[in-house]
Amino acid sequence: MLAVVLLFLLPSAAVAVYAERRVSAFIQNRYGPNRVGPLGLFQPFSDVIKLFLKEDIIPEKANRFLYILAPMIPVSTAIITVAVIPFSEFVYITNLNVGVLFLLAVASLSVYGVTLAGWASNSKYSLLGGLRAAAQMISYELPMGVALASVILFASSLSVLEIVQSQELWWNVFRNPIGFVIFTIAAFAEANRAPFDLVEAEQELVGGFHTEYSSMKFGTFFLAEYMHVVVGSMLITVFFFGGYHLPFAGYWLPEMSPLWKSILDIHVFLIKTVFFAFVFIWVRWTLPRFKFNQLMRLGWTRMLPLAILNFAVIAIILYYIS
């Protein structure tokens, strides 16, 4: 099962890159990839070959071990996260009783990859980019965690599978719309996607924490970003859109054999994931980038208090109706 998930997740990043180029070209009235293969379908493969053939330069004064280790951390966290995501009632790697805590713990580890990349490069620009990225990711992990806490109230469980099963009749997006908005915004910030892509500092003279990286080490950071887009889409699907459940499935969906139920569930799950991956792309090419002070103000003075208030209101309502 783990091998199947890896075979799905790793190529999904290449598909996401191609989809982003196609969607952005459509939004900006351009052609997009159209030269390498039919409809430019082989463009992601040529990009990978190009990155492999580029010269791999390690700065002379860099901390060699941490410099090499840093790109592996964001990719590893994205892969590990999938371990507790149920694709169907019967298809998942593991069902932890504390699956939500596991997800939050693993998500917080990606900060280390970004920070170590900036520090190990021995460049002041990269260090500042890494520190700024760490500040952004930490500030948005808090409202994300509180939004997930409000989801846990409905399921009365920390198991991701049980949270999905609790949405058989009503998806959490209907019961907890504020939590959905907060979690989605935080997911954009965690994935370093526009309008929260200040981590990459594209508008400045340097590229942020990965300024000193080249070849496949840079490609690994690039891969991690798109893997987090796919994983973020999965998490939105799981926590707020019923996971593998069809809308109000408990009311009308007939009983099915485990095999056909799993096939249907996986297709439903993938369709929802693809839709939210499209939303990630759509937002990037539609909204302008925040300034850093606006980004931090939104996280600490708007989203975090709102997430806490939303959690308190839901807890009070559930207490009195239970």
C-alpha positions in Angstrom: 0.0 0.0 0.0 2.9 2.4 0.8 4.4 1.7 -2.6 1.1 2.5 -4.3 0.8 5.8 -2.4 4.4 6.7 -3.4 3.8 5.9 -7.0 0.7 8.2 -6.9 2.2 11.1 -4.9 5.5 11.5 -6.7 4.1 11.7 -10.2 1.3 13.9 -9.0 3.8 16.7 -8.4 4.8 16.5 -12.1 1.1 16.5 -13.1 0.5 19.5 -10.8 3.4 21.4 -12.5 2.0 20.7 -15.9 -1.6 21.6 -14.8 -0.3 24.9 -13.2 1.4 25.9 -16.5 -1.8 25.1 -18.5 -4.2 26.8 -16.1 -2.0 29.9 -15.7 -1.6 30.1 -19.5 -5.4 30.0 -19.8 -5.9 32.7 -17.2 -3.3 34.9 -18.8 -4.4 34.2 -22.4 -1.2 32.4 -23.3 -0.4 29.1 -25.0 1.4 27.4 -22.1 3.6 24.3 -22.8 3.0 23.1 -26.3 6.4 22.1 -27.8 7.7 19.0 -25.9 5.4 16.2 -26.8 1.7 16.4 -27.7 0.1 19.3 -25.9 3.4 19.8 -24.1 2.8 16.7 -22.0 6.5 15.8 -21.8 7.5 19.2 -20.5 7.7 18.1 -16.8 10.0 15.2 -17.8 12.3 17.5 -19.8 12.4 19.8 -16.7 13.6 16.9 -14.5 16.2 16.0 -17.1 17.4 19.6 -17.2 17.7 19.7 -13.4 19.7 16.5 -13.3 22.1 17.7 -16.0 22.7 21.1 -14.3 25.9 21.6 -12.3 25.5 20.8 -8.6 27.3 23.6 -6.7 27.7 23.5 -3.0 29.0 26.8 -1.5 32.5 26.5 -0.1 31.6 27.9 3.4 28.3 26.0 3.7 27.6 23.3 6.3 27.8 20.4 3.8 25.7 17.9 5.9 22.9 20.2 6.7 23.0 21.8 3.2 22.3 18.3 1.7 19.8 17.3 4.4 17.6 20.4 4.2 15.9 19.6 0.8 15.0 16.1 2.0 12.9 17.3 5.0 10.0 18.9 3.1 9.6 16.0 0.7 9.8 13.5 3.6 7.1 15.3 5.6 4.8 15.4 2.5 5.2 11.6 2.0 4.8 10.8 5.7 1.6 12.8 5.9 -0.1 10.5 3.5 0.3 7.6 5.9 -2.8 8.5 7.9 -5.0 9.7 5.0 -7.8 7.3 4.2 -8.5 6.9 0.5 -11.5 4.7 1.2 -13.1 3.0 4.1 -10.9 0.0 3.5 -7.9 1.6 1.7 -5.3 3.4 3.9 -1.8 2.8 5.2 -2.6 3.1 8.9 -5.3 4.3 11.2 -3.7 6.0 14.2 -5.9 6.9 17.2 -4.0 10.2 17.3 -3.9 10.8 13.6 -4.6 14.5 13.8 -1.8 15.0 16.3 0.5 13.0 14.0 -0.4 15.3 11.0 0.3 18.5 13.1 3.6 17.1 14.3 4.8 16.1 10.9 3.6 19.4 9.3 5.7 21.3 11.9 8.8 19.5 10.8 8.9 21.1 7.3 9.9 24.3 9.0 13.2 22.8 9.8 14.0 22.1 6.2 13.4 25.7 5.2 15.3 27.1 8.2 18.2 24.7 7.8 18.4 25.5 4.1 18.8 29.2 4.8 21.3 28.7 7.7 23.5 26.0 6.1 24.0 28.0 2.9 26.1 30.5 4.9 24.5 33.4 3.0 22.9 36.3 4.8 20.2 36.6 2.2 19.3 32.9 2.4 19.3 33.1 6.3 16.9 36.0 6.3 14.7 34.2 3.8 14.8 31.1 6.0 13.9 33.0 9.1 11.1 34.8 7.4 9.8 31.5 6.1 9.9 29.9 9.5 8.0 32.9 11.0 5.3 32.6 8.4 4.9 28.9 8.7 4.7 28.9 12.5 2.2 31.8 12.6 -0.2 29.8 10.3 0.3 26.5 12.0 -1.5 27.8 15.1 -4.8 28.8 13.4 -4.6 25.6 11.4 -4.4 23.6 14.6 -7.3 25.4 16.2 -9.4 24.9 13.1 -8.6 21.1 13.2 -9.6 21.2 16.9 -13.0 22.4 15.9 -13.3 19.5 13.5 -12.4 17.1 16.2 -15.3 18.3 18.3 -17.8 16.9 15.7 -16.1 13.5 15.5 -15.1 13.2 19.1 -12.0 11.4 17.9 -8.4 12.2 16.8 -8.5 9.4 14.2 -8.6 10.8 10.7 -10.6 7.7 9.5 -13.3 8.4 12.2 -13.4 12.1 11.3 -14.2 11.1 7.7 -16.8 8.6 8.8 -18.5 11.2 10.9 -19.2 13.2 7.7 -21.2 10.5 6.0 -24.5 12.5 6.5 -23.1 16.1 6.7 -19.8 17.4 5.6 -17.9 19.6 8.0 -17.9 22.4 5.5 -21.6 22.8 6.2 -21.3 22.5 9.9 -18.0 24.4 10.3 -17.6 26.9 7.4 -15.4 29.3 9.3 -13.1 26.5 10.2 -12.9 25.5 6.6 -11.9 29.1 5.5 -9.3 29.3 8.2 -7.8 25.9 7.4 -7.7 26.6 3.7 -5.9 29.9 4.1 -3.5 28.3 6.5 -2.9 25.4 4.0 -2.0 28.0 1.3 0.5 29.6 3.7 1.9 26.2 4.8 2.5 25.3 1.1 4.2 28.7 0.5 1.7 29.4 -2.3 0.6 32.8 -3.5 -0.6 35.1 -2.1 1.6 33.7 0.7 4.7 33.0 -1.4 6.9 35.6 0.3 9.1 32.6 1.3 10.4 32.5 -2.2 10.9 36.3 -2.3 10.4 36.4 -6.1 10.0 40.2 -6.1 13.5 40.6 -4.6 17.0 40.1 -5.9 17.3 36.7 -4.4 15.1 33.6 -4.1 14.9 33.3 -0.3 16.1 30.2 1.5 17.0 28.3 -1.6 19.1 31.0 -3.3 22.3 29.0 -3.0 20.8 25.7 -4.3 21.1 24.4 -7.8 20.5 21.2 -9.8 18.3 18.5 -8.2 18.7 20.0 -4.7 16.7 23.0 -5.9 14.5 20.6 -7.8 13.7 18.8 -4.5 12.4 22.0 -3.0 10.4 22.6 -6.1 9.0 19.0 -5.9 8.2 19.5 -2.2 6.1 22.6 -2.9 3.9 20.8 -5.4 3.7 17.7 -3.2 2.4 19.9 -0.4 -0.2 21.3 -2.8 -1.5 17.8 -3.4 -1.3 16.8 0.2 -3.0 20.1 1.3 -5.8 19.3 -1.2 -6.2 15.9 0.4 -6.4 17.3 3.9 -9.0 19.8 2.9 -11.0 17.0 1.3 -10.6 14.7 4.4 -11.4 17.3 7.1 -14.1 19.4 5.5 -15.5 17.7 2.4 -16.3 14.3 3.6 -13.1 12.5 2.3 -14.3 9.6 0.2 -18.0 10.2 0.9 -20.4 11.5 -1.7 -22.7 14.4 -0.6 -25.2 13.2 2.0 -24.2 9.6 1.2 -25.8 8.2 4.4 -29.2 9.2 3.1 -29.3 7.8 -0.4 -26.3 5.6 -1.2 -27.2 1.9 -1.2 -25.1 -0.9 0.4 -22.2 -2.1 -1.8 -19.6 -4.8 -1.7 -16.3 -3.7 -0.2 -14.6 -3.9 -3.6 -17.0 -1.7 -5.5 -17.3 0.6 -2.5 -13.5 1.1 -2.4 -13.4 1.8 -6.2 -16.1 4.4 -5.9 -14.6 5.9 -2.8 -11.1 6.3 -4.4 -12.6 7.9 -7.5 -14.6 10.4 -5.3 -11.6 11.2 -3.2 -9.4 11.8 -6.2 -11.9 14.0 -7.9 -12.2 16.2 -4.8 -8.4 16.3 -4.5 -7.9 17.4 -8.1 -10.5 20.1 -7.7 -8.8 21.7 -4.7 -5.4 21.4 -6.4 -7.0 23.4 -9.2 -8.1 26.0 -6.6 -4.5 26.3 -5.4 -3.5 27.1 -8.9 -6.4 29.4 -9.6 -5.7 31.5 -6.5 -2.0 31.8 -7.3 -2.7 33.4 -10.7 -5.6 35.5 -9.5 -4.6 37.2 -6.2 -1.7 39.6 -5.6 1.0 38.8 -3.1 0.7 40.1 0.5 3.4 42.3 2.1 5.1 40.6 4.9 3.6 42.8 7.6 0.1 42.1 6.2 0.8 38.4 6.1 1.9 38.3 9.8 -1.0 40.6 10.9 -3.5 38.3 9.1 -2.1 35.2 10.9 -1.8 36.6 14.4 -4.4 39.3 14.8 -7.2 38.0 12.5 -7.1 34.3 11.9 -5.9 33.0 15.3 -8.5 35.0 17.3 -11.2 34.0 14.8 -10.2 30.3 15.0 -10.3 30.4 18.8 -13.7 32.1 18.8 -15.1 29.6 16.3 -13.8 26.7 18.4 -15.4 28.1 21.5 -18.8 28.7 19.8 -18.9 25.2 18.4 -17.9 23.7 21.7 -20.7 25.6 23.5 -23.3 24.6 20.9 -22.4 20.9 21.0 -22.3 20.9 24.8 -25.9 22.3 25.0 -27.4 20.1 22.3 -25.7 16.9 23.4 
